[in-house]
Amino acid sequence: MKLDFSDTALAFQHASPADLRRARLLFGVLASPTLVSVGKSLSLWALKWRLPVKGLIRATVFRQFCGGETVAESRPAIQRLWNAKVGSILDYSVEGQTTDAAFDQTVEVALQTLALAAHEPGLSLGVFKMTGIAPHELLERLSSGRELAPHEAEQLQKVRARIRRMAHFAAKSGRSLMIDAEETWIQGAIDQLAREAMMEFNTDRVVVMTTIQCYRVGRQDQLRADLDHAAEHGYCYGVKLVRGAYMEKERERAASMGYPSPIQPDKAHTDAEYDACLRLMLEAVGTPEQPGRVGIVVGTHNEESTRQAAEWLVARGWNPHEAPVWFAQLYGMSDFISFVLAHHGFRVAKYLPFGPIANVMPYLLRRAEENTSVAGQTGRELMMLRKETARRGSATRK
Ligand SMILES: Cc1cc2nc3c(=O)[nH]c(=O)nc-3n(C[C@H](O)[C@H](O)[C@H](O)COP(=O)(O)OP(=O)(O)OC[C@H]3O[C@@H](n4cnc5c(N)ncnc54)[C@H](O)[C@@H]3O)c2cc1C
């Protein structure tokens, strides 16, 4: 099988001329670090002072990278993607909450999104962020290995109950639930809670999935240890493999606090770590005759990593649609990968963030920063968008 990620007619089949124009303009702006930096400061300042900028944000970055402010608003995007057999992973992207009421609200919304899957095809995967359901300080404390104060132990029990509610619902409704990875100083706690949930719910199949960020040093060792632990304790292991989204923040913190950066020294090392982890997991997937007790989400926009995984599966005799491997990209990015994979029968889904505009700003800012700081990503998007515009132009002239 030859995957042609440059087939823009396939990749942009769902995009109207206005969609293409908007995306070109937006990625053009994102390509300028100065414009992104000024835009970031201005929008945060304007939102803080309640200036009327929501309309502008909604028509630009929000429209490109988010489904809507509510589940209902996101349904047209879900349906549009599913017309091309691309699934959606509804992601309630509200971060930095602090109260029990807000954490419980995140759980309610996650349950709603899982329930929607009963009526809406293409919603097999759910996701949540631990910081959406747990206090940051608690996760930091737990990660540090220090003893919890009584009120923190109580908070932890509430967090466990929230995870259980969501995992139980996912188990019952035949879905899988991914837990996102976040900053290293809270990730120890997230890993621990994810492992507990996998041990409890992954007895027969992968219900809960953890996330490994390959921009961190030592992830192959962690993955091997995770796989050994699952085998030893008899549960199925599910993991989303990503490169990692908090690189600048991680490096700045390490430098300012004087500890060695947990991040790989350069992009080449991150890529090598990603591909090594991916191979480890693909080996664990096995063959259709002898499948392993694992599931993977290949969470990347990297063409080479994607191609490697897809070709490996086919070479091992998997029917792409039956392999326990999902490919996932973020909504608004790398449609040229998602739609081509879906066309060839692979399981593909887009992270579709939604939530009130002011609350999804951290997510949008990460996307904006990523698209300027990541050499090549914006370039690739722009190249594909220009190619498709030119193709449509010449098709009309013919
Ligand atoms: C479905 C999905 C789910 C995701 N979930 C999470 C999550 O739970 N947690 C999370 O943190 N991120 C998550 N991400 C974001 C992800 O970590 C990346 O930021 C993003 O996908 C870009 O990486 P890439 O593999 O797509 O592309 P590429 O363009 O190949 O790689 C870019 C990435 O390489 C790394 N990198 C770039 N420059 C350097 C350098 N100089 N040194 C070392 N490393 C470098 C960074 O991680 C950067 O983001 C998710 C992404 C997707 C698609």
The ligand as an ORCA input file, in Angstrom:
! r2SCAN-3c Opt
* xyz 0 1
  C      -4.282     13.337     18.810
  C      -3.260     14.125     19.563
  C      -3.257     14.099     20.948
  C      -2.308     14.835     21.659
  N      -2.274     14.739     23.013
  C      -1.270     15.329     23.696
  C      -1.104     15.134     25.089
  O      -1.874     14.417     25.725
  N      -0.078     15.766     25.701
  C       0.828     16.549     25.016
  O       1.770     17.058     25.626
  N       0.678     16.769     23.696
  C      -0.334     16.171     23.020
  N      -0.443     16.378     21.673
  C       0.413     17.383     20.984
  C       1.703     16.744     20.550
  O       2.445     16.435     21.706
  C       2.562     17.641     19.659
  O       2.748     18.881     20.250
  C       2.069     17.873     18.281
  O       1.319     16.797     17.818
  C       3.252     18.103     17.338
  O       4.032     16.929     17.210
  P       3.912     15.986     15.919
  O       4.379     14.609     16.243
  O       2.551     16.079     15.437
  O       4.783     16.714     14.792
  P       6.277     17.084     14.489
  O       6.158     18.346     13.739
  O       7.021     15.968     13.848
  O       6.986     17.342     15.879
  C       6.896     18.528     16.591
  C       7.198     18.180     18.025
  O       8.568     17.750     18.146
  C       9.099     18.152     19.402
  N      10.228     19.078     19.141
  C      10.244     20.130     18.288
  N      11.435     20.787     18.371
  C      12.155     20.125     19.292
  C      13.461     20.347     19.846
  N      14.234     21.362     19.453
  N      13.893     19.491     20.807
  C      13.139     18.449     21.234
  N      11.895     18.197     20.738
  C      11.414     19.022     19.798
  C       7.957     18.864     20.139
  O       7.312     17.898     20.930
  C       7.066     19.337     19.007
  O       5.721     19.518     19.423
  C      -1.366     15.640     20.950
  C      -1.371     15.656     19.569
  C      -2.288     14.914     18.858
  C      -2.243     14.945     17.377
*
